[in-house]
Amino acid sequence: MARLKITQVKSRIGSTTRQCRNLDALGLKRINASVEHDDSVIIKGMIERVKHLVKVEEVAAPAKKAAPKAKKAEVKEEAAQSAE
């Protein structure tokens, strides 16, 4: 899934209450603040409402890490094999 980097480039002063709430929901509090969100219909709808205040870039999705429990299980298996 793609990720979107959203940066606020214009002030919220003079914006409607709805636009301010959308900026808050996106996590943007001040000019030049950036956040990353997964690309979804909901996020794109919020961006559409404030497109004149923000800049949107698509960034590569980070690689997923293995679950910590899986690593613990591997260590236990290695310890059991070395004990035998």
Biopython code that builds the backbone (N, CA, C, O; Angstrom):
import numpy as np
from Bio.PDB.StructureBuilder import StructureBuilder

atoms = [
    (1, "MET", "N", (0.847, -1.177, 0.000)),
    (1, "MET", "CA", (0.000, 0.000, 0.000)),
    (1, "MET", "C", (0.891, 1.238, 0.000)),
    (1, "MET", "O", (1.892, 1.290, 0.715)),
    (2, "ALA", "N", (0.531, 2.213, -0.788)),
    (2, "ALA", "CA", (1.306, 3.437, -0.900)),
    (2, "ALA", "C", (1.098, 4.327, 0.317)),
    (2, "ALA", "O", (0.077, 4.241, 0.999)),
    (3, "ARG", "N", (2.060, 5.163, 0.571)),
    (3, "ARG", "CA", (1.971, 6.120, 1.674)),
    (3, "ARG", "C", (1.976, 7.517, 1.070)),
    (3, "ARG", "O", (2.587, 7.756, 0.029)),
    (4, "LEU", "N", (1.290, 8.429, 1.733)),
    (4, "LEU", "CA", (1.235, 9.823, 1.297)),
    (4, "LEU", "C", (1.909, 10.697, 2.341)),
    (4, "LEU", "O", (1.633, 10.575, 3.534)),
    (5, "LYS", "N", (2.793, 11.578, 1.890)),
    (5, "LYS", "CA", (3.401, 12.571, 2.774)),
    (5, "LYS", "C", (2.660, 13.875, 2.522)),
    (5, "LYS", "O", (2.667, 14.402, 1.410)),
    (6, "ILE", "N", (2.019, 14.390, 3.572)),
    (6, "ILE", "CA", (1.196, 15.587, 3.456)),
    (6, "ILE", "C", (1.877, 16.698, 4.243)),
    (6, "ILE", "O", (2.183, 16.529, 5.424)),
    (7, "THR", "N", (2.113, 17.835, 3.592)),
    (7, "THR", "CA", (2.779, 18.973, 4.213)),
    (7, "THR", "C", (1.879, 20.188, 4.115)),
    (7, "THR", "O", (1.386, 20.507, 3.033)),
    (8, "GLN", "N", (1.655, 20.875, 5.237)),
    (8, "GLN", "CA", (0.862, 22.101, 5.231)),
    (8, "GLN", "C", (1.758, 23.236, 4.746)),
    (8, "GLN", "O", (2.812, 23.487, 5.330)),
    (9, "VAL", "N", (1.342, 23.927, 3.674)),
    (9, "VAL", "CA", (2.167, 24.988, 3.097)),
    (9, "VAL", "C", (1.555, 26.373, 3.259)),
    (9, "VAL", "O", (2.242, 27.374, 3.051)),
    (10, "LYS", "N", (0.278, 26.451, 3.625)),
    (10, "LYS", "CA", (-0.373, 27.742, 3.834)),
    (10, "LYS", "C", (-1.044, 27.756, 5.195)),
    (10, "LYS", "O", (-1.360, 26.707, 5.756)),
    (11, "SER", "N", (-1.257, 28.954, 5.721)),
    (11, "SER", "CA", (-1.861, 29.130, 7.037)),
    (11, "SER", "C", (-3.337, 28.773, 7.018)),
    (11, "SER", "O", (-4.014, 28.895, 5.998)),
    (12, "ARG", "N", (-3.821, 28.325, 8.177)),
    (12, "ARG", "CA", (-5.237, 28.020, 8.336)),
    (12, "ARG", "C", (-6.058, 29.253, 8.684)),
    (12, "ARG", "O", (-7.284, 29.172, 8.759)),
    (13, "ILE", "N", (-5.405, 30.393, 8.898)),
    (13, "ILE", "CA", (-6.128, 31.628, 9.218)),
    (13, "ILE", "C", (-7.042, 31.976, 8.048)),
    (13, "ILE", "O", (-6.602, 32.001, 6.899)),
    (14, "GLY", "N", (-8.286, 32.238, 8.334)),
    (14, "GLY", "CA", (-9.257, 32.569, 7.294)),
    (14, "GLY", "C", (-9.956, 31.353, 6.711)),
    (14, "GLY", "O", (-10.862, 31.495, 5.890)),
    (15, "SER", "N", (-9.546, 30.157, 7.126)),
    (15, "SER", "CA", (-10.185, 28.936, 6.639)),
    (15, "SER", "C", (-11.466, 28.685, 7.414)),
    (15, "SER", "O", (-11.657, 29.203, 8.514)),
    (16, "THR", "N", (-12.335, 27.885, 6.826)),
    (16, "THR", "CA", (-13.586, 27.546, 7.499)),
    (16, "THR", "C", (-13.320, 26.572, 8.643)),
    (16, "THR", "O", (-12.244, 25.978, 8.726)),
    (17, "THR", "N", (-14.290, 26.416, 9.508)),
    (17, "THR", "CA", (-14.171, 25.488, 10.626)),
    (17, "THR", "C", (-13.977, 24.065, 10.120)),
    (17, "THR", "O", (-13.198, 23.299, 10.688)),
    (18, "ARG", "N", (-14.673, 23.720, 9.071)),
    (18, "ARG", "CA", (-14.567, 22.376, 8.492)),
    (18, "ARG", "C", (-13.143, 22.100, 8.000)),
    (18, "ARG", "O", (-12.612, 21.008, 8.203)),
    (19, "GLN", "N", (-12.529, 23.097, 7.351)),
    (19, "GLN", "CA", (-11.169, 22.923, 6.858)),
    (19, "GLN", "C", (-10.179, 22.803, 8.017)),
    (19, "GLN", "O", (-9.241, 22.009, 7.946)),
    (20, "CYS", "N", (-10.377, 23.577, 9.073)),
    (20, "CYS", "CA", (-9.508, 23.483, 10.254)),
    (20, "CYS", "C", (-9.622, 22.106, 10.895)),
    (20, "CYS", "O", (-8.621, 21.530, 11.320)),
    (21, "ARG", "N", (-10.841, 21.580, 10.963)),
    (21, "ARG", "CA", (-11.026, 20.244, 11.535)),
    (21, "ARG", "C", (-10.356, 19.175, 10.683)),
    (21, "ARG", "O", (-9.816, 18.207, 11.219)),
    (22, "ASN", "N", (-10.384, 19.337, 9.366)),
    (22, "ASN", "CA", (-9.709, 18.382, 8.494)),
    (22, "ASN", "C", (-8.202, 18.434, 8.694)),
    (22, "ASN", "O", (-7.546, 17.393, 8.714)),
    (23, "LEU", "N", (-7.645, 19.632, 8.841)),
    (23, "LEU", "CA", (-6.209, 19.745, 9.109)),
    (23, "LEU", "C", (-5.860, 19.077, 10.437)),
    (23, "LEU", "O", (-4.854, 18.374, 10.537)),
    (24, "ASP", "N", (-6.695, 19.299, 11.456)),
    (24, "ASP", "CA", (-6.463, 18.673, 12.756)),
    (24, "ASP", "C", (-6.531, 17.149, 12.646)),
    (24, "ASP", "O", (-5.708, 16.445, 13.230)),
    (25, "ALA", "N", (-7.510, 16.644, 11.900)),
    (25, "ALA", "CA", (-7.674, 15.204, 11.741)),
    (25, "ALA", "C", (-6.491, 14.584, 10.994)),
    (25, "ALA", "O", (-6.127, 13.435, 11.243)),
    (26, "LEU", "N", (-5.901, 15.345, 10.085)),
    (26, "LEU", "CA", (-4.723, 14.866, 9.372)),
    (26, "LEU", "C", (-3.470, 14.935, 10.246)),
    (26, "LEU", "O", (-2.468, 14.285, 9.947)),
    (27, "GLY", "N", (-3.525, 15.715, 11.315)),
    (27, "GLY", "CA", (-2.379, 15.839, 12.210)),
    (27, "GLY", "C", (-1.501, 17.035, 11.904)),
    (27, "GLY", "O", (-0.351, 17.090, 12.339)),
    (28, "LEU", "N", (-2.032, 17.990, 11.159)),
    (28, "LEU", "CA", (-1.255, 19.175, 10.779)),
    (28, "LEU", "C", (-1.626, 20.341, 11.682)),
    (28, "LEU", "O", (-2.784, 20.756, 11.723)),
    (29, "LYS", "N", (-0.650, 20.867, 12.402)),
    (29, "LYS", "CA", (-0.900, 21.932, 13.369)),
    (29, "LYS", "C", (-0.295, 23.266, 12.946)),
    (29, "LYS", "O", (-0.764, 24.317, 13.383)),
    (30, "ARG", "N", (0.730, 23.243, 12.110)),
    (30, "ARG", "CA", (1.395, 24.495, 11.739)),
    (30, "ARG", "C", (1.977, 24.396, 10.329)),
    (30, "ARG", "O", (2.053, 23.311, 9.753)),
    (31, "ILE", "N", (2.380, 25.527, 9.791)),
    (31, "ILE", "CA", (2.950, 25.573, 8.451)),
    (31, "ILE", "C", (4.255, 24.776, 8.441)),
    (31, "ILE", "O", (5.015, 24.803, 9.409)),
    (32, "ASN", "N", (4.505, 24.076, 7.353)),
    (32, "ASN", "CA", (5.671, 23.217, 7.115)),
    (32, "ASN", "C", (5.668, 21.954, 7.971)),
    (32, "ASN", "O", (6.667, 21.235, 7.996)),
    (33, "ALA", "N", (4.583, 21.667, 8.665)),
    (33, "ALA", "CA", (4.467, 20.399, 9.386)),
    (33, "ALA", "C", (4.130, 19.312, 8.365)),
    (33, "ALA", "O", (3.344, 19.537, 7.444)),
    (34, "SER", "N", (4.729, 18.138, 8.536)),
    (34, "SER", "CA", (4.484, 17.018, 7.625)),
    (34, "SER", "C", (4.033, 15.794, 8.393)),
    (34, "SER", "O", (4.473, 15.554, 9.517)),
    (35, "VAL", "N", (3.158, 15.026, 7.783)),
    (35, "VAL", "CA", (2.706, 13.753, 8.333)),
    (35, "VAL", "C", (2.631, 12.739, 7.203)),
    (35, "VAL", "O", (2.531, 13.105, 6.032)),
    (36, "GLU", "N", (2.680, 11.460, 7.565)),
    (36, "GLU", "CA", (2.518, 10.394, 6.582)),
    (36, "GLU", "C", (1.297, 9.566, 6.946)),
    (36, "GLU", "O", (1.087, 9.218, 8.109)),
    (37, "HIS", "N", (0.499, 9.257, 5.940)),
    (37, "HIS", "CA", (-0.692, 8.434, 6.117)),
    (37, "HIS", "C", (-0.736, 7.402, 5.007)),
    (37, "HIS", "O", (-0.184, 7.614, 3.927)),
    (38, "ASP", "N", (-1.401, 6.277, 5.278)),
    (38, "ASP", "CA", (-1.647, 5.296, 4.227)),
    (38, "ASP", "C", (-2.617, 5.902, 3.221)),
    (38, "ASP", "O", (-3.495, 6.688, 3.576)),
    (39, "ASP", "N", (-2.442, 5.526, 1.971)),
    (39, "ASP", "CA", (-3.306, 6.021, 0.909)),
    (39, "ASP", "C", (-4.659, 5.332, 1.017)),
    (39, "ASP", "O", (-4.769, 4.126, 0.793)),
    (40, "SER", "N", (-5.696, 6.106, 1.362)),
    (40, "SER", "CA", (-7.042, 5.548, 1.456)),
    (40, "SER", "C", (-8.052, 6.575, 0.964)),
    (40, "SER", "O", (-7.725, 7.750, 0.791)),
    (41, "VAL", "N", (-9.259, 6.129, 0.744)),
    (41, "VAL", "CA", (-10.319, 7.006, 0.259)),
    (41, "VAL", "C", (-10.632, 8.090, 1.285)),
    (41, "VAL", "O", (-10.883, 9.238, 0.917)),
    (42, "ILE", "N", (-10.619, 7.740, 2.552)),
    (42, "ILE", "CA", (-10.929, 8.711, 3.612)),
    (42, "ILE", "C", (-9.890, 9.824, 3.640)),
    (42, "ILE", "O", (-10.239, 11.003, 3.696)),
    (43, "ILE", "N", (-8.612, 9.449, 3.600)),
    (43, "ILE", "CA", (-7.532, 10.439, 3.627)),
    (43, "ILE", "C", (-7.591, 11.320, 2.384)),
    (43, "ILE", "O", (-7.405, 12.533, 2.472)),
    (44, "LYS", "N", (-7.847, 10.718, 1.235)),
    (44, "LYS", "CA", (-7.932, 11.516, -0.001)),
    (44, "LYS", "C", (-9.096, 12.496, 0.047)),
    (44, "LYS", "O", (-8.997, 13.598, -0.492)),
    (45, "GLY", "N", (-10.195, 12.111, 0.682)),
    (45, "GLY", "CA", (-11.327, 13.021, 0.830)),
    (45, "GLY", "C", (-10.979, 14.208, 1.708)),
    (45, "GLY", "O", (-11.372, 15.337, 1.413)),
    (46, "MET", "N", (-10.237, 13.959, 2.795)),
    (46, "MET", "CA", (-9.824, 15.056, 3.676)),
    (46, "MET", "C", (-8.841, 15.978, 2.955)),
    (46, "MET", "O", (-8.894, 17.198, 3.115)),
    (47, "ILE", "N", (-7.951, 15.394, 2.169)),
    (47, "ILE", "CA", (-6.993, 16.202, 1.405)),
    (47, "ILE", "C", (-7.733, 17.064, 0.390)),
    (47, "ILE", "O", (-7.370, 18.221, 0.179)),
    (48, "GLU", "N", (-8.761, 16.515, -0.237)),
    (48, "GLU", "CA", (-9.533, 17.258, -1.235)),
    (48, "GLU", "C", (-10.139, 18.525, -0.642)),
    (48, "GLU", "O", (-10.225, 19.546, -1.325)),
    (49, "ARG", "N", (-10.561, 18.472, 0.619)),
    (49, "ARG", "CA", (-11.163, 19.639, 1.285)),
    (49, "ARG", "C", (-10.150, 20.752, 1.551)),
    (49, "ARG", "O", (-10.513, 21.927, 1.601)),
    (50, "VAL", "N", (-8.888, 20.382, 1.719)),
    (50, "VAL", "CA", (-7.865, 21.379, 2.073)),
    (50, "VAL", "C", (-6.718, 21.404, 1.066)),
    (50, "VAL", "O", (-5.592, 21.761, 1.411)),
    (51, "LYS", "N", (-7.003, 21.027, -0.172)),
    (51, "LYS", "CA", (-5.942, 20.913, -1.174)),
    (51, "LYS", "C", (-5.227, 22.237, -1.449)),
    (51, "LYS", "O", (-4.090, 22.238, -1.920)),
    (52, "HIS", "N", (-5.878, 23.355, -1.162)),
    (52, "HIS", "CA", (-5.247, 24.660, -1.377)),
    (52, "HIS", "C", (-4.301, 25.033, -0.237)),
    (52, "HIS", "O", (-3.575, 26.021, -0.337)),
    (53, "LEU", "N", (-4.302, 24.249, 0.850)),
    (53, "LEU", "CA", (-3.453, 24.523, 2.012)),
    (53, "LEU", "C", (-2.305, 23.537, 2.159)),
    (53, "LEU", "O", (-1.385, 23.777, 2.941)),
    (54, "VAL", "N", (-2.341, 22.435, 1.423)),
    (54, "VAL", "CA", (-1.357, 21.375, 1.618)),
    (54, "VAL", "C", (-0.676, 20.974, 0.308)),
    (54, "VAL", "O", (-1.149, 21.270, -0.790)),
    (55, "LYS", "N", (0.461, 20.287, 0.477)),
    (55, "LYS", "CA", (1.181, 19.689, -0.641)),
    (55, "LYS", "C", (1.248, 18.194, -0.359)),
    (55, "LYS", "O", (1.552, 17.790, 0.763)),
    (56, "VAL", "N", (0.967, 17.367, -1.369)),
    (56, "VAL", "CA", (0.909, 15.917, -1.182)),
    (56, "VAL", "C", (1.954, 15.255, -2.069)),
    (56, "VAL", "O", (2.059, 15.551, -3.260)),
    (57, "GLU", "N", (2.734, 14.341, -1.459)),
    (57, "GLU", "CA", (3.723, 13.562, -2.193)),
    (57, "GLU", "C", (3.512, 12.094, -1.881)),
    (57, "GLU", "O", (3.109, 11.739, -0.773)),
    (58, "GLU", "N", (3.784, 11.246, -2.855)),
    (58, "GLU", "CA", (3.686, 9.816, -2.617)),
    (58, "GLU", "C", (5.080, 9.302, -2.267)),
    (58, "GLU", "O", (6.045, 9.582, -2.978)),
    (59, "VAL", "N", (5.183, 8.557, -1.178)),
    (59, "VAL", "CA", (6.469, 8.002, -0.747)),
    (59, "VAL", "C", (6.377, 6.486, -0.718)),
    (59, "VAL", "O", (5.284, 5.921, -0.683)),
    (60, "ALA", "N", (7.527, 5.837, -0.734)),
    (60, "ALA", "CA", (7.559, 4.379, -0.717)),
    (60, "ALA", "C", (7.124, 3.872, 0.652)),
    (60, "ALA", "O", (7.442, 4.473, 1.678)),
    (61, "ALA", "N", (6.406, 2.780, 0.656)),
    (61, "ALA", "CA", (5.956, 2.176, 1.914)),
    (61, "ALA", "C", (7.144, 1.538, 2.617)),
    (61, "ALA", "O", (7.981, 0.917, 1.962)),
    (62, "PRO", "N", (7.239, 1.676, 3.939)),
    (62, "PRO", "CA", (8.350, 1.053, 4.664)),
    (62, "PRO", "C", (8.209, -0.464, 4.670)),
    (62, "PRO", "O", (7.100, -0.996, 4.621)),
    (63, "ALA", "N", (9.354, -1.157, 4.731)),
    (63, "ALA", "CA", (9.330, -2.619, 4.769)),
    (63, "ALA", "C", (8.785, -3.088, 6.114)),
    (63, "ALA", "O", (9.079, -2.504, 7.156)),
    (64, "LYS", "N", (7.996, -4.139, 6.074)),
    (64, "LYS", "CA", (7.411, -4.656, 7.304)),
    (64, "LYS", "C", (8.445, -5.492, 8.054)),
    (64, "LYS", "O", (9.233, -6.217, 7.445)),
    (65, "LYS", "N", (8.433, -5.381, 9.376)),
    (65, "LYS", "CA", (9.354, -6.133, 10.216)),
    (65, "LYS", "C", (8.661, -7.390, 10.729)),
    (65, "LYS", "O", (7.434, -7.445, 10.814)),
    (66, "ALA", "N", (9.451, -8.384, 11.066)),
    (66, "ALA", "CA", (8.892, -9.604, 11.642)),
    (66, "ALA", "C", (8.370, -9.310, 13.038)),
    (66, "ALA", "O", (8.884, -8.433, 13.733)),
    (67, "ALA", "N", (7.368, -10.032, 13.434)),
    (67, "ALA", "CA", (6.778, -9.848, 14.756)),
    (67, "ALA", "C", (7.798, -10.228, 15.827)),
    (67, "ALA", "O", (8.556, -11.179, 15.638)),
    (68, "PRO", "N", (7.833, -9.506, 16.942)),
    (68, "PRO", "CA", (8.792, -9.827, 18.004)),
    (68, "PRO", "C", (8.621, -11.237, 18.554)),
    (68, "PRO", "O", (9.611, -11.874, 18.915)),
    (69, "LYS", "N", (7.399, -11.737, 18.627)),
    (69, "LYS", "CA", (7.157, -13.079, 19.144)),
    (69, "LYS", "C", (7.794, -14.128, 18.241)),
    (69, "LYS", "O", (8.277, -15.152, 18.724)),
    (70, "ALA", "N", (7.797, -13.880, 16.939)),
    (70, "ALA", "CA", (8.399, -14.824, 16.014)),
    (70, "ALA", "C", (9.906, -14.914, 16.270)),
    (70, "ALA", "O", (10.481, -15.999, 16.188)),
    (71, "LYS", "N", (10.543, -13.795, 16.575)),
    (71, "LYS", "CA", (11.973, -13.799, 16.857)),
    (71, "LYS", "C", (12.262, -14.570, 18.144)),
    (71, "LYS", "O", (13.240, -15.315, 18.213)),
    (72, "LYS", "N", (11.420, -14.396, 19.163)),
    (72, "LYS", "CA", (11.615, -15.113, 20.417)),
    (72, "LYS", "C", (11.493, -16.613, 20.196)),
    (72, "LYS", "O", (12.248, -17.391, 20.778)),
    (73, "ALA", "N", (10.550, -17.019, 19.360)),
    (73, "ALA", "CA", (10.362, -18.438, 19.086)),
    (73, "ALA", "C", (11.587, -19.011, 18.400)),
    (73, "ALA", "O", (11.987, -20.138, 18.692)),
    (74, "GLU", "N", (12.195, -18.247, 17.486)),
    (74, "GLU", "CA", (13.394, -18.713, 16.794)),
    (74, "GLU", "C", (14.547, -18.883, 17.768)),
    (74, "GLU", "O", (15.293, -19.857, 17.677)),
    (75, "VAL", "N", (14.702, -17.956, 18.692)),
    (75, "VAL", "CA", (15.783, -18.037, 19.676)),
    (75, "VAL", "C", (15.590, -19.255, 20.567)),
    (75, "VAL", "O", (16.555, -19.958, 20.869)),
    (76, "LYS", "N", (14.351, -19.516, 20.995)),
    (76, "LYS", "CA", (14.072, -20.683, 21.834)),
    (76, "LYS", "C", (14.368, -21.973, 21.088)),
    (76, "LYS", "O", (14.889, -22.917, 21.684)),
    (77, "GLU", "N", (14.049, -22.040, 19.795)),
    (77, "GLU", "CA", (14.319, -23.235, 19.002)),
    (77, "GLU", "C", (15.814, -23.467, 18.871)),
    (77, "GLU", "O", (16.277, -24.603, 18.975)),
    (78, "GLU", "N", (16.570, -22.407, 18.646)),
    (78, "GLU", "CA", (18.019, -22.529, 18.529)),
    (78, "GLU", "C", (18.624, -22.997, 19.850)),
    (78, "GLU", "O", (19.540, -23.820, 19.853)),
    (79, "ALA", "N", (18.124, -22.483, 20.967)),
    (79, "ALA", "CA", (18.628, -22.894, 22.282)),
    (79, "ALA", "C", (18.312, -24.349, 22.552)),
    (79, "ALA", "O", (19.131, -25.069, 23.123)),
    (80, "ALA", "N", (17.131, -24.789, 22.148)),
    (80, "ALA", "CA", (16.739, -26.184, 22.351)),
    (80, "ALA", "C", (17.593, -27.115, 21.501)),
    (80, "ALA", "O", (17.963, -28.201, 21.949)),
    (81, "GLN", "N", (17.907, -26.697, 20.281)),
    (81, "GLN", "CA", (18.723, -27.524, 19.399)),
    (81, "GLN", "C", (20.160, -27.596, 19.901)),
    (81, "GLN", "O", (20.791, -28.647, 19.789)),
    (82, "SER", "N", (20.684, -26.527, 20.440)),
    (82, "SER", "CA", (22.071, -26.531, 20.924)),
    (82, "SER", "C", (22.186, -27.326, 22.220)),
    (82, "SER", "O", (23.253, -27.862, 22.521)),
    (83, "ALA", "N", (21.095, -27.410, 22.998)),
    (83, "ALA", "CA", (21.110, -28.159, 24.244)),
    (83, "ALA", "C", (21.099, -29.661, 23.981)),
    (83, "ALA", "O", (21.584, -30.436, 24.806)),
    (84, "GLU", "N", (20.558, -30.076, 22.853)),
    (84, "GLU", "CA", (20.475, -31.510, 22.526)),
    (84, "GLU", "C", (21.770, -32.039, 22.066)),
    (84, "GLU", "O", (21.875, -33.225, 21.751)),
]
sb = StructureBuilder()
sb.init_structure("model")
sb.init_model(0)
sb.init_chain("A")
sb.init_seg("    ")
for serial, (resi, resn, name, xyz) in enumerate(atoms, 1):
    if name == "N":
        sb.init_residue(resn, " ", resi, " ")
    sb.init_atom(name, np.array(xyz, "f"), 0.0, 1.0, " ", f" {name:<3s}", serial, name[0])
structure = sb.get_structure()
